[in-house]
Every structure is written in structure tokens, then in C-alpha cells.
Amino acid sequence: MNLQKVLLKGGAGIGGTALLAGAMWMHSLKPHVRAAELDPIRGGGTVGEEVRNRDFSVRVEKVEAARSLAPGLSFGNPPAVGTDGIYLVVRVMATSHREPLELRTAELETPGGFTFKQDPRPSSVSGGAQPTFQPMIWAPAAFVFELPKKRLAGAHLVVGTGGLLPQLSAAADIDLGLTGAKADELIRNAPDRYDLRAGVS
């Protein structure tokens, strides 16, 4: 009789532990599923290729790196805007398909799950606000990211329209083709005082 009780209690304990483990796994999985549901619809491509979605088309024209950026003000010879890492400048051409729009979100995704947002200091460097893209008219734009040098290889540019409902927005995911060797070359040749307006140092 005692043996039967012990077996019953042991079985109940094992079953309870299995149920608890399953519940914890489902709880940890739920945020990832929810996040995937809220992600914008992405179209993919590579440098030089037109990436289309229902709202806009974008094409990466050039990928450059810089050790520092030319300041927005030219009088008084202000110092360059430096970084402990590297600036990555992604130059694109884009057009809207139906109505004027802005690419409100621009991120750099790198291996290991790292994400870098567009540099938050556009007013302190040469350049300007992102344009409003018009239907059927291709226009240039430049996105600037500040990141550690070791995160450059394997980077993808992800740009989109953003909005209150991400799952209804459109985005483009573009592989920048930065192998380890290409990333090292970019860093090695990165100029100082890169002028975003001119595209040259």
C-alpha cells in the first residue's frame, strides 16, 4: 500500500514538473511569436538590386565607411564628429508607388542579433533631413550608422515606412555584401571628415 502511494506521488510529481516546464517554454515562446506577428512585411535583395514592396522601391547604390564626419557648420573650423567605432554610410535611391512617403525607420542588422538605428545626430553633421519620396520619381537618400568595427561584417540594411501598426507597414531588407574581407577593406580605407553632402571626404 505504501509502495503504491509512493509511486502515485512520484508519478504526479513527474507529470506536474513536465507540465510546468511546458508552460514555461510556451510563455518564453509567446513574445517571439507576438513580435513576428508585429514585424512589417519585408522584401529582400542585395546591393544594386531594386527591392520592391507594395509601398515603395529602394536600391542601394553605394556603401561607404568613415572614421569621422564633417560638421554641419563650416565657419570657425569646427572639429569633425568622431566615433570610437566606425560610421557606415549607405546611399540609396528610392521611389514611392502610390503616394508621397518617408522612410521613417532605418536600421542596420548584424549577425548575433545586433541592431543599430540610424545615427541620432543628423543636425550636427553635414547632410539634412530624409526626403519625402514621390510616386514614379527616384530620389537619393543617405543613411548613417555608428557601430563597432567588429559588427560591420554581414550587415543588412532594413528600411521601412514605420507607423503605428508595424504589421501593416512595408520594409526592405538589403544584404550589403559585407564579407569579412570587404568590411576590413572598408575600415582600412575609411576617410576622416566625410562630407555627407558631397559624398567625399
Secondary structure, DSSP 8 states (H G I E B T S, - for coil): -HHHHHHHHHHHHHHHHHHHHHHHHHHHHHHHHHHHHHS-EEEEEETTS-EE-SSEEEEEEEEEEEEEE-BS--TT----EEEEEEEEEEEEEEEESSS-B---EEEEEETTTEEEE--S-GGGBS------B-BT--EEEEEEEEE-GGG-TT-EEEEE---S-GGGSEEEEEE----HHHHHHHHHT--SSBBTTTTB-
